[in-house]
Amino acid sequence: MILQKRLHVDWIPEPKPPSGGLAAEGFYKLLGRPRLDPLTVLVRETAQNSWDARLHNKQPVEFTIQGWQLTDHEREALRDKVFVKAKEARGTNLDKAMASPDLLGFYITDRNTKGLSGPMQADQSDADDTYDWVDFVLNVGEANTHGHTGGTYGFGKTISYVVSTANAVVIHTHTIYKGRPQARLIACALGQKFTRKGKLFTGRHWWGEDAGGAPLPITGRDADRIAEQIGMPEFHGSETGTNILVVAPDLAERTPEQSMRFIAESVTWNLWPKLMRHGSKQGMDIYVSWNGENVAIPKPEDRPPLHGFAQAFQSILDGGALAPGVPGLRLDTISSRRPNVAIGLLATVPLIHRERAQIDDGSDPENSEAPRSAAAISGASHHVALLRTPELVVDYLEGPPPPEGGTEWAGVFRAEDDQDAFFAAAEPPTHDSWSPELLPKSAGRTIVNVALREIKSALEQRWAPRKLPVHAEIASTALVADELAHLVGPVEGRGKGRIPRETSPPTSGAARPKIEFTQSTPIDLDGDAGTLACVRITPVPKSAGTKLMFSVAAALDGNSADADLDPNLAIVSVRIADERYEVSGRTGTLDIHIREQVELELIARRGPETTVLFDIEAEAIR
């Protein structure tokens, strides 16, 4: 009879070093106070770490978050074979968590990554300059200096402890070390500083192999056996990568199902660039599941306004080419004079407001105490997604609100690879903004400052409200109206789709009729969508009446429109009092032989998602 070796794991609390060090309480403060939901930060940070660890073999990184209710056997193995002496790990809540028959775990995994390699002790050097294990497991805030990466292991791992109500994680990795494959497993927890046998301890805990007070991982087959018993996803063949178990995650009053939907939505809102295909390739294959059942990750095109961000980013991926099927797409090069460098490319695109999906992710907009929604943008989109070389969303930078009702816009700024290090250094630990003040006074700080200033300038030029003309008797006014909002604003009569009219030039100083839009509303036209615009015309005194010239187009932004965007778009009729004048097509003229102020109605047929722009000019009939 062959006796199986009993797996042995040691509890290794960290003693306070004679020279001082960071206590567990300080470790928690490294992330500051993230403005994002902790589960969103978990998605962003763990995905970022996985992307940084990718193998450069042109295959996508496989990234998975599985929610799981541990079986009794898995929970017992976690309690008896991993977190031994859990009662003595003060401040961790481990003992209580593992006593619950409903213990949940988040299993976060990546494949086609290099795993956590390098030395297993922080004071050892490595000939290949690889310190992934010690940076992720032992060190705090160790910078990733290999370039074009998302961030730092030390800060990114903190969120795993924050999300765990037990303040604990288990790490299992397959990697190559000194040319040979190796499996490693260790458990970690953060508690409170305490005194034991006359010595001070920091509150950081490990469970692995005790090497004279230094924590080493369990390795080889023993590591894989323990991982299997606690429910870790297995490695196949020569696969490398990492598994992380977040013990007893805090769901913030969501149900497990709502939490996994929230995570899937967070993937879409924060990782959508990795879901897009670069030619025939995709950066990451991402999966979310609950108790083995797949939770669908929405595509950007199914989560308006993300379809607009994807369109803008695609133009950048295509080398700054304008996509013919994306009306209104605009590209701006963002650059600096001192230093004289190209900083990045800004792509913006106008959108017609689409109805938002209703997601049961535990959020309730009418309850301020409820968990927040996974959607990063509420209301109309007027934001730019900030990206740098890793092409993960840093932030959605807010810009001017769209000037007309029923429209919105989306933009993407992608920094040049040569400037990536400056933008990386301008990010806080949660990598969710660019703050130039984090950089010393330098060319890098100037570049980040200039980028944010020039992005804002480009957005204001395109989207900021326009000033009224100096003269009050304007002869051209535009109105955009649809089901969602109705705003009026004077604009100049130009832009794609505007049709120039042959009109007699007015005599210098001649008075012109006054046009006022009084109301707009969506209407039904025998089952088709329509828009009704009400207009008040004040004729020029002593004139014989007013000549009106009008057209319709689909609005792109406050400055441009596309007459061909909506094939259904047409003016149907004009009504004055009880008189109805039939009109056909997208342009028309009408002579109104009335000398008093008159109200008229313009009626247009449109597609269900079109924002109508009415362009009216008027001149006096002499």
Secondary structure as GFF3:
##gff-version 3
##sequence-region A 1 622
A	DSSP	beta_strand	10	15	.	.	.	ID=ss1
A	DSSP	alpha_helix	24	28	.	.	.	ID=ss2
A	DSSP	three_ten_helix	29	31	.	.	.	ID=ss3
A	DSSP	alpha_helix	38	52	.	.	.	ID=ss4
A	DSSP	beta_strand	61	69	.	.	.	ID=ss5
A	DSSP	alpha_helix	72	77	.	.	.	ID=ss6
A	DSSP	pi_helix	78	82	.	.	.	ID=ss7
A	DSSP	three_ten_helix	86	88	.	.	.	ID=ss8
A	DSSP	alpha_helix	94	99	.	.	.	ID=ss9
A	DSSP	beta_strand	104	111	.	.	.	ID=ss10
A	DSSP	alpha_helix	132	133	.	.	.	ID=ss11
A	DSSP	pi_helix	134	138	.	.	.	ID=ss12
A	DSSP	alpha_helix	153	156	.	.	.	ID=ss13
A	DSSP	alpha_helix	158	163	.	.	.	ID=ss14
A	DSSP	beta_strand	168	177	.	.	.	ID=ss15
A	DSSP	beta_strand	180	190	.	.	.	ID=ss16
A	DSSP	beta_strand	194	196	.	.	.	ID=ss17
A	DSSP	beta_strand	199	211	.	.	.	ID=ss18
A	DSSP	beta_strand	214	216	.	.	.	ID=ss19
A	DSSP	beta_strand	218	219	.	.	.	ID=ss20
A	DSSP	alpha_helix	220	229	.	.	.	ID=ss21
A	DSSP	beta_strand	241	247	.	.	.	ID=ss22
A	DSSP	alpha_helix	256	275	.	.	.	ID=ss23
A	DSSP	beta_strand	277	278	.	.	.	ID=ss24
A	DSSP	beta_strand	281	282	.	.	.	ID=ss25
A	DSSP	beta_strand	284	290	.	.	.	ID=ss26
A	DSSP	beta_strand	293	295	.	.	.	ID=ss27
A	DSSP	three_ten_helix	300	302	.	.	.	ID=ss28
A	DSSP	alpha_helix	306	317	.	.	.	ID=ss29
A	DSSP	beta_strand	330	336	.	.	.	ID=ss30
A	DSSP	beta_strand	341	352	.	.	.	ID=ss31
A	DSSP	beta_strand	382	387	.	.	.	ID=ss32
A	DSSP	beta_strand	395	398	.	.	.	ID=ss33
A	DSSP	beta_strand	407	415	.	.	.	ID=ss34
A	DSSP	three_ten_helix	417	419	.	.	.	ID=ss35
A	DSSP	alpha_helix	420	425	.	.	.	ID=ss36
A	DSSP	three_ten_helix	436	438	.	.	.	ID=ss37
A	DSSP	alpha_helix	443	463	.	.	.	ID=ss38
A	DSSP	beta_strand	476	481	.	.	.	ID=ss39
A	DSSP	beta_strand	486	489	.	.	.	ID=ss40
A	DSSP	beta_strand	514	525	.	.	.	ID=ss41
A	DSSP	beta_strand	528	538	.	.	.	ID=ss42
A	DSSP	beta_strand	545	555	.	.	.	ID=ss43
A	DSSP	beta_strand	561	562	.	.	.	ID=ss44
A	DSSP	beta_strand	570	576	.	.	.	ID=ss45
A	DSSP	beta_strand	579	582	.	.	.	ID=ss46
A	DSSP	beta_strand	587	592	.	.	.	ID=ss47
A	DSSP	beta_strand	598	606	.	.	.	ID=ss48
A	DSSP	beta_strand	612	621	.	.	.	ID=ss49
###
